[in-house]
Structure formats: C-alpha cells, structure tokens
Amino acid sequence: MQGDESASKGEQSEAAEREAAKQRLLAQAEAERVPVDDTTRAVPDRRWRRDQR
C-alpha cells in the first residue's frame, strides 16, 4: 500500500507542475500578444500568392 500512496502523491505533484507550466505559457502568450491593428499593418503577401497560382 505504501507504494500506491507515493505514486498518487507523485501524480498530484505532476498535475500541479503541468498546471503551473500551463499558466506560465498562458502568461507568456498574453505578454507577447500583438494587437490586431499591428498585424493588419504587416506587408501583404499578395505577390507570393500570385506566384503560387
């Protein structure tokens, strides 16, 4: 029984670590998010699309 208990504790700490990593990723993505008007100002790639046809 001792082994089962430590395994569940390990799973709990793994889940907590996964949750913390997810929160870090979300915070980083939020920090790096670009406002929509910035993305629309990007150079249009119409030439590239025309070449592809």
C-alpha beads as a LAMMPS data file, in Angstrom:
LAMMPS data file: protein, C-alpha beads

53 atoms
52 bonds

1 atom types
1 bond types

-500.0 500.0 xlo xhi
-500.0 500.0 ylo yhi
-500.0 500.0 zlo zhi

Masses

1 110.0

Atoms # bond

1 1 1 0.000 0.000 0.000
2 1 1 2.906 2.342 0.691
3 1 1 3.868 2.357 -2.990
4 1 1 0.364 3.319 -4.129
5 1 1 0.282 6.296 -1.787
6 1 1 3.584 7.718 -3.025
7 1 1 2.507 7.149 -6.642
8 1 1 -0.658 9.190 -6.163
9 1 1 1.382 11.949 -4.497
10 1 1 3.698 11.937 -7.499
11 1 1 0.731 12.173 -9.838
12 1 1 -0.657 15.077 -7.838
13 1 1 2.612 16.994 -7.972
14 1 1 2.896 16.234 -11.702
15 1 1 -0.594 17.616 -12.277
16 1 1 0.324 20.704 -10.244
17 1 1 3.508 21.173 -12.292
18 1 1 1.554 20.776 -15.543
19 1 1 -0.974 23.375 -14.338
20 1 1 1.829 25.772 -13.363
21 1 1 3.507 25.298 -16.752
22 1 1 0.198 25.956 -18.500
23 1 1 -0.250 29.172 -16.511
24 1 1 3.303 30.275 -17.405
25 1 1 2.646 29.596 -21.088
26 1 1 -0.640 31.498 -20.991
27 1 1 1.039 34.443 -19.255
28 1 1 3.868 34.442 -21.799
29 1 1 1.447 34.241 -24.732
30 1 1 -0.575 37.105 -23.247
31 1 1 2.596 39.180 -22.858
32 1 1 3.673 38.507 -26.459
33 1 1 0.184 39.035 -27.920
34 1 1 0.124 41.562 -30.756
35 1 1 -2.865 43.904 -31.115
36 1 1 -4.978 43.299 -34.225
37 1 1 -4.158 46.658 -35.815
38 1 1 -0.449 45.765 -35.605
39 1 1 -0.962 42.504 -37.507
40 1 1 -3.010 44.172 -40.257
41 1 1 -0.172 46.613 -40.841
42 1 1 2.076 43.735 -41.927
43 1 1 3.308 43.657 -45.532
44 1 1 0.687 41.891 -47.671
45 1 1 1.988 38.764 -49.376
46 1 1 -0.218 39.080 -52.451
47 1 1 2.782 38.802 -54.781
48 1 1 3.701 35.449 -53.242
49 1 1 0.103 34.235 -53.591
50 1 1 0.017 35.342 -57.240
51 1 1 3.233 33.391 -57.928
52 1 1 1.758 30.252 -56.392
53 1 1 -1.078 30.027 -58.917

Bonds

1 1 1 2
2 1 2 3
3 1 3 4
4 1 4 5
5 1 5 6
6 1 6 7
7 1 7 8
8 1 8 9
9 1 9 10
10 1 10 11
11 1 11 12
12 1 12 13
13 1 13 14
14 1 14 15
15 1 15 16
16 1 16 17
17 1 17 18
18 1 18 19
19 1 19 20
20 1 20 21
21 1 21 22
22 1 22 23
23 1 23 24
24 1 24 25
25 1 25 26
26 1 26 27
27 1 27 28
28 1 28 29
29 1 29 30
30 1 30 31
31 1 31 32
32 1 32 33
33 1 33 34
34 1 34 35
35 1 35 36
36 1 36 37
37 1 37 38
38 1 38 39
39 1 39 40
40 1 40 41
41 1 41 42
42 1 42 43
43 1 43 44
44 1 44 45
45 1 45 46
46 1 46 47
47 1 47 48
48 1 48 49
49 1 49 50
50 1 50 51
51 1 51 52
52 1 52 53
